[in-house]
Amino acid sequence: MRWGIAATGGIAQTVGRVIAGEPGMRVSAVASRSKERAAVLGRELGAELAFGSYAELCAADEVDAVFVATPHAQHLEVAEAAIACGKAVLCEKPLTGRLDEAERMVALAREAGVFLMEAMWMRFNPLIQRVARDERFGEILGVRAEFGFHQPYDPAHRLWDPALGGGALLDLGVYPFALAQLLLGTPLDMHVTGSLGPSGVDAEASVLLAYPGDARATLETSLLKPLSNTATVIGSGMTAEIDASFWAPRRIVLTRPGAEPEELLLEPGEDGYRGEVREVARAVAEGRTESTIMPLDESLAVMRQLEEARRRLGAR
Ligand SMILES: NC(=O)c1ccc[n+]([C@@H]2O[C@H](COP(=O)([O-])OP(=O)(O)OC[C@H]3O[C@@H](n4cnc5c(N)ncnc54)[C@H](OP(=O)(O)O)[C@@H]3O)[C@@H](O)[C@H]2O)c1
């Protein structure tokens, strides 16, 4: 699989290096708003092509799959161009900054019969996958998850700028919501409290989600203070304490009444980034247009909840 990397920022570099090191795939092109920046990252990743626009990358014959690594509010434009050119798309989390844009992206990919997946790498972490399929949990009764750090206020920073899809919920909160969605499905009800930053984006949110039966999820996200960045999964038969960072855990402890605690450790060389890029290559080789591990309807369900939480807080 020949990949094109759209953007040269933090995650473009991280995932670009993972792709460059994977057998059976390579980075053939990098695009940036600046051709020079594309050339610098392209040289590091062994790419033969560097483009000064994302549109050129999407149109290039030498590219089979596009990794969209722009800020969330700029995802749709790139993904739309890639889908129109028939390229498989791995799009950074969250799919977009707004629900209507995410729905449009999914509809375009489905109409075109082109592969699309949100790069929710947490779902590809082998320890998270073990928790999701372990029947010893019984009925899942509760999920608690929090992701926060102190991001000093700067109106030009991606996390504080509404034009770049800023706010805690979309950037950090997407992980606690995605964990609850994976383990409990779609909630029936939501309670939200939080605060806005000076630019009008959500700075903090504490969310309670209610599910059929008595199941609850308590989720927290913040750009104002560091949180534990851990998660707990409580089942009728077993509890999991997921170490920080819960979206990329290296250790999980399982406890059951009357049994010794069980420690799950990540094997060297395993991680969610490798898993997600391998999934794209596997799906495309098998002629699938969606991932079974990270289905598009699950990404849309999370987008719907994030948008509702942001609406209730009055976030821009
Ligand atoms: N999966 C993960 O672990 C993870 C981690 C961090 C971020 N992310 C996601 O990845 C995306 C990018 O985050 P990041 O941390 O890589 O951000 P970043 O370091 O700020 O990089 C974003 C890149 O997007 C490009 N871009 C295009 N239009 C832009 C605009 N109007 N303003 C600013 N940059 C623009 C820029 O590349 P050029 O200048 O080269 O065009 C920039 O370098 C976000 O959606 C975020 O949620 C995922």
The ligand as an SDF file (V2000), in Angstrom:
LIG
                    3D

 48 52  0  0  0  0  0  0  0  0999 V2000
   -4.2380    9.7570   17.0570 N   0  0  0  0  0  0  0  0  0  0  0  0
   -3.5090   10.5250   17.8190 C   0  0  0  0  0  0  0  0  0  0  0  0
   -2.7460   10.0650   18.6850 O   0  0  0  0  0  0  0  0  0  0  0  0
   -3.5560   12.0090   17.6310 C   0  0  0  0  0  0  0  0  0  0  0  0
   -2.6640   12.8150   18.3310 C   0  0  0  0  0  0  0  0  0  0  0  0
   -2.6930   14.1700   18.0710 C   0  0  0  0  0  0  0  0  0  0  0  0
   -3.5970   14.6760   17.1680 C   0  0  0  0  0  0  0  0  0  0  0  0
   -4.4700   13.8790   16.5280 N   0  0  0  0  0  0  0  0  0  0  0  0
   -5.4250   14.4200   15.5450 C   0  0  0  0  0  0  0  0  0  0  0  0
   -4.6840   14.7580   14.3750 O   0  0  0  0  0  0  0  0  0  0  0  0
   -5.1340   15.9760   13.8230 C   0  0  0  0  0  0  0  0  0  0  0  0
   -3.9550   16.9320   13.7460 C   0  0  0  0  0  0  0  0  0  0  0  0
   -3.4130   17.1280   15.0370 O   0  0  0  0  0  0  0  0  0  0  0  0
   -1.8710   17.4850   15.2740 P   0  0  0  0  0  0  0  0  0  0  0  0
   -1.6430   17.3860   16.7340 O   0  0  0  0  0  0  0  0  0  0  0  0
   -1.0040   16.7330   14.3590 O   0  0  0  0  0  0  0  0  0  0  0  0
   -1.9150   19.0320   14.8780 O   0  0  0  0  0  0  0  0  0  0  0  0
   -0.6930   19.9560   14.4200 P   0  0  0  0  0  0  0  0  0  0  0  0
    0.5870   19.4600   14.9860 O   0  0  0  0  0  0  0  0  0  0  0  0
   -1.1150   21.3560   14.6920 O   0  0  0  0  0  0  0  0  0  0  0  0
   -0.6290   19.7200   12.8560 O   0  0  0  0  0  0  0  0  0  0  0  0
   -1.7210   19.9820   12.0300 C   0  0  0  0  0  0  0  0  0  0  0  0
   -1.2310   20.1290   10.6080 C   0  0  0  0  0  0  0  0  0  0  0  0
   -2.3620   20.3490    9.7790 O   0  0  0  0  0  0  0  0  0  0  0  0
   -2.0000   21.1590    8.6820 C   0  0  0  0  0  0  0  0  0  0  0  0
   -3.0260   22.2070    8.4860 N   0  0  0  0  0  0  0  0  0  0  0  0
   -3.8890   22.2810    7.4550 C   0  0  0  0  0  0  0  0  0  0  0  0
   -4.7000   23.3340    7.5640 N   0  0  0  0  0  0  0  0  0  0  0  0
   -4.3360   23.9660    8.6960 C   0  0  0  0  0  0  0  0  0  0  0  0
   -4.7770   25.1470    9.3250 C   0  0  0  0  0  0  0  0  0  0  0  0
   -5.7600   25.9030    8.8170 N   0  0  0  0  0  0  0  0  0  0  0  0
   -4.1730   25.5180   10.4660 N   0  0  0  0  0  0  0  0  0  0  0  0
   -3.1830   24.7840   11.0130 C   0  0  0  0  0  0  0  0  0  0  0  0
   -2.7080   23.6550   10.4380 N   0  0  0  0  0  0  0  0  0  0  0  0
   -3.2710   23.2490    9.2920 C   0  0  0  0  0  0  0  0  0  0  0  0
   -0.6170   21.7160    8.9720 C   0  0  0  0  0  0  0  0  0  0  0  0
    0.2850   21.0700    8.0940 O   0  0  0  0  0  0  0  0  0  0  0  0
    0.9150   21.8400    6.8650 P   0  0  0  0  0  0  0  0  0  0  0  0
    1.3390   23.1750    7.4210 O   0  0  0  0  0  0  0  0  0  0  0  0
    2.0170   20.9720    6.4750 O   0  0  0  0  0  0  0  0  0  0  0  0
   -0.1310   21.9900    5.8000 O   0  0  0  0  0  0  0  0  0  0  0  0
   -0.3030   21.3030   10.3860 C   0  0  0  0  0  0  0  0  0  0  0  0
    1.0340   20.9610   10.5590 O   0  0  0  0  0  0  0  0  0  0  0  0
   -6.2900   16.4420   14.7030 C   0  0  0  0  0  0  0  0  0  0  0  0
   -7.5090   16.0860   14.1090 O   0  0  0  0  0  0  0  0  0  0  0  0
   -6.0880   15.6900   16.0110 C   0  0  0  0  0  0  0  0  0  0  0  0
   -7.2970   15.3760   16.6740 O   0  0  0  0  0  0  0  0  0  0  0  0
   -4.4530   12.5440   16.7320 C   0  0  0  0  0  0  0  0  0  0  0  0
  1  2  1  0
  2  3  2  0
  2  4  1  0
  4  5  1  0
  4 48  2  0
  5  6  2  0
  6  7  1  0
  7  8  2  0
  8  9  1  0
  8 48  1  0
  9 10  1  0
  9 46  1  0
 10 11  1  0
 11 12  1  0
 11 44  1  0
 12 13  1  0
 13 14  1  0
 14 15  2  0
 14 16  1  0
 14 17  1  0
 17 18  1  0
 18 19  2  0
 18 20  1  0
 18 21  1  0
 21 22  1  0
 22 23  1  0
 23 24  1  0
 23 42  1  0
 24 25  1  0
 25 26  1  0
 25 36  1  0
 26 27  1  0
 26 35  1  0
 27 28  2  0
 28 29  1  0
 29 30  1  0
 29 35  2  0
 30 31  1  0
 30 32  2  0
 32 33  1  0
 33 34  2  0
 34 35  1  0
 36 37  1  0
 36 42  1  0
 37 38  1  0
 38 39  2  0
 38 40  1  0
 38 41  1  0
 42 43  1  0
 44 45  1  0
 44 46  1  0
 46 47  1  0
M  CHG  2   8   1  16  -1
M  END
$$$$
